[in-house]
């Protein structure tokens, strides 16, 4: 009985020790991974004398003005949000320069 267990253990060790992944032949069809439900999104703003506070909007989708998820004002250069993954988002920030208002947009998918 000990002989069978020892030989099985040795066989397993040889199999695992000889298993190297060659990147050129590796196929992800056998991969398993979990996509997180939410992810961190870091927004970066320009905070200066003229824009000490910045109003910003977060929209779901690629079209600004539709499906508003969040409206807020920040005095920080960096703002961290947690958003659902596998979706597109659009962000809008409102700045002033020499008395004129500018709407700045950026976006992408998470």
C-alpha positions as CSV (number, residue, x, y, z in Angstrom):
1,X,0.0,0.0,0.0
2,X,2.8,2.4,0.8
3,X,4.5,1.5,-2.5
4,X,1.4,2.6,-4.5
5,X,1.0,5.9,-2.5
6,X,4.7,6.7,-2.9
7,X,4.7,5.9,-6.7
8,X,1.6,8.0,-7.1
9,X,3.2,10.9,-5.3
10,X,6.4,10.6,-7.4
11,X,4.3,10.5,-10.6
12,X,2.5,13.6,-9.6
13,X,5.8,15.4,-8.8
14,X,7.2,14.4,-12.2
15,X,4.1,15.7,-14.0
16,X,4.1,19.0,-12.2
17,X,7.8,19.5,-12.5
18,X,7.7,18.9,-16.2
19,X,4.8,21.2,-16.9
20,X,6.1,24.4,-18.4
21,X,3.9,26.9,-20.2
22,X,5.3,27.9,-23.6
23,X,3.8,31.3,-24.4
24,X,3.9,30.7,-28.2
25,X,1.6,27.7,-27.9
26,X,-0.5,28.7,-24.9
27,X,-4.2,28.9,-25.6
28,X,-6.6,30.9,-23.4
29,X,-9.5,28.7,-24.4
30,X,-8.8,26.7,-21.3
31,X,-8.3,29.8,-19.0
32,X,-10.7,30.6,-16.2
33,X,-10.8,34.1,-14.7
34,X,-13.3,36.2,-12.8
35,X,-14.1,39.7,-13.9
36,X,-14.6,41.9,-10.9
37,X,-18.0,43.6,-10.6
38,X,-16.4,47.0,-10.0
39,X,-13.1,48.7,-10.5
40,X,-11.3,51.9,-9.4
41,X,-11.5,54.9,-11.7
42,X,-9.2,57.8,-10.9
43,X,-10.2,61.2,-12.2
44,X,-7.6,63.9,-12.5
45,X,-8.6,67.6,-12.4
46,X,-6.8,70.9,-12.9
47,X,-7.1,72.8,-9.7
48,X,-5.7,76.4,-9.8
49,X,-6.4,80.0,-8.8
50,X,-9.2,80.3,-11.4
51,X,-10.6,76.8,-10.8
52,X,-10.4,76.2,-7.1
53,X,-13.6,74.1,-7.3
54,X,-14.5,72.0,-10.4
55,X,-18.0,70.6,-11.1
56,X,-18.0,67.2,-12.7
57,X,-20.4,64.7,-14.1
58,X,-20.1,61.0,-14.7
59,X,-22.4,59.5,-17.3
60,X,-22.9,55.8,-18.2
61,X,-22.3,55.3,-21.9
62,X,-20.4,57.2,-24.5
63,X,-22.8,60.1,-24.9
64,X,-22.5,63.0,-22.4
65,X,-25.7,64.3,-20.9
66,X,-27.5,60.9,-20.9
67,X,-27.8,58.5,-18.0
68,X,-26.1,60.7,-15.3
69,X,-24.6,58.6,-12.6
70,X,-23.0,61.3,-10.5
71,X,-22.7,65.0,-10.2
72,X,-20.3,66.5,-7.7
73,X,-17.8,69.3,-7.0
74,X,-14.2,68.7,-6.1
75,X,-11.3,70.8,-4.7
76,X,-8.9,67.9,-5.1
77,X,-6.7,67.2,-8.1
78,X,-7.5,63.4,-7.9
79,X,-10.8,61.8,-7.2
80,X,-11.2,58.0,-6.9
81,X,-14.5,56.4,-7.8
82,X,-15.6,52.8,-8.0
83,X,-17.6,52.0,-11.1
84,X,-19.1,48.8,-12.5
85,X,-16.9,47.0,-15.0
86,X,-17.6,46.0,-18.6
87,X,-19.4,49.3,-19.2
88,X,-18.6,52.6,-21.0
89,X,-18.4,55.8,-19.1
90,X,-18.1,59.5,-20.0
91,X,-16.8,62.2,-17.6
92,X,-17.4,66.0,-18.0
93,X,-15.6,68.7,-16.0
94,X,-16.6,72.4,-16.1
95,X,-13.8,74.9,-16.0
96,X,-13.6,78.7,-16.4
97,X,-10.8,80.6,-18.2
98,X,-10.8,84.4,-18.5
99,X,-14.6,84.5,-17.7
100,X,-15.5,81.8,-20.3
101,X,-16.9,78.4,-19.5
102,X,-15.3,75.3,-20.9
103,X,-16.7,71.8,-20.8
104,X,-14.0,69.1,-20.9
105,X,-14.9,65.5,-21.7
106,X,-13.1,62.2,-21.4
107,X,-14.2,58.6,-21.2
108,X,-13.7,54.9,-21.9
109,X,-14.6,51.5,-20.7
110,X,-13.8,49.8,-17.4
